[in-house]
C-alpha cells in the first residue's frame, strides 16, 4: 500500500506511486522516502526531482536524458531498464543497482561502472574499454556481456572483465597479455596483440579479430 503525507516543502511517500499523477506537484517540492519503506516511482516522476529520506527507492523505466542527481536517500536505490537504452550520458552516481529486463540491452561507459551492481535477464554493452583499470565483475546479467574497444590501448593489468566478451573496432589495436587473453572471446574488425606467450598455456581459440603474438621465453 501507499503512505503519503507531507508539509509545505516535503511530500513523504512509502509504497508504489507509479500509478499516481504527480504532474501537478511543484518542482521545488522534495520527495521523502519513509524509513523502512520502499518508494517506487516512474522515471518521469523521479526526473530532476529532489528525493531524500532513509527508505529505499526504485525508479522504473530509466531512459537516456533522465536527471537522477537529485536523489539523496540513505537506503538502496535501484533503477530498472525496461527498454533498450544508452545511458552513457546519464549520471548514475546516486544509483546502487541497475536491473535490465529480458531481451533489452543497457549501454554504459566504463567510467560509470565503479560501485554499480547490474543484474537481470537482459544484456549489457560497455563502451570505452582501454588502458584505465575497470572492474566489470559486479555485472551479473544472464544475457550477453560485451565490452567495446574503440581506440588502440593496452589492457590494464587491474581490469577485471567478469566474463565479458570484447569487440575491437576497425583501426583500433588492443594489446593484452596471454594470461589476460586466456579463454577470452575477442571479435571485431580491429587488431589484437597478445604478449608474453611462451609461459603457461593460453587458450586463444576464441579470438576472431586479427591477431598477432609476441613470444617471450622459450617455446618448445
Phi, psi and omega in degrees: 000176181249143171236119184226127169209191180164190177218199186293337185246343189224138173247118186262134184234160163201120180122196184266113181251012186295336181272355182278144173270104182254013185296336181269001180283133182304136181298336182279351182282134178271135172270135177241129179271123184295135179303136179083000180241166175241124177263128176249124179235151168287159180302319181293335178283330182269345185300124175057033182246137172285121181228124182224184179120175185261359181272186179264157182227135172239126177248118186263148173068040182294135181226171177299146177093352181284147177248109181250013186288348179277357181282126181217048178272158179264350176276189180280134179248122181242134174246136178251139177250108185258350174219145183311134185209142171261105182257020183295343177260008183259134175283110181256019183298340180266359186260138177262320186225138171240130178249127183252125183289155180303137177081357181251156182238127175259128176248127179227160172269155182302327182292349180266353193280324187306127177078005183252125175264133181232124181222186181116183183263004182271196184246156176227132172242129179247126181261158172080022176296134182195225188277345177280141179293138178215142180249110181259009188288344179273004177264108190240026178300151181270354175277202181283151177228115185228132175249130185261132175252108185265332182234153180301136184197158171257124183298128182296139181297336181271358181289133176247113189277340172056036177086009179285142166274153181247146175230123185257124184289157177303138180078355176262149176235127176256125176250132178208162181279163178300323179296322179289325184279346185304115177081357182286149168263119181230118181238185176115176182265000179272196184241154178231131174245121180255121182255168175064030170288154179113352176263242179292155180297142179226134178267108181250017189290343181261013176267110180252352171290163180297120189238148170224162186231144174246119185263131174236144182084197184255129177253127181251000000 
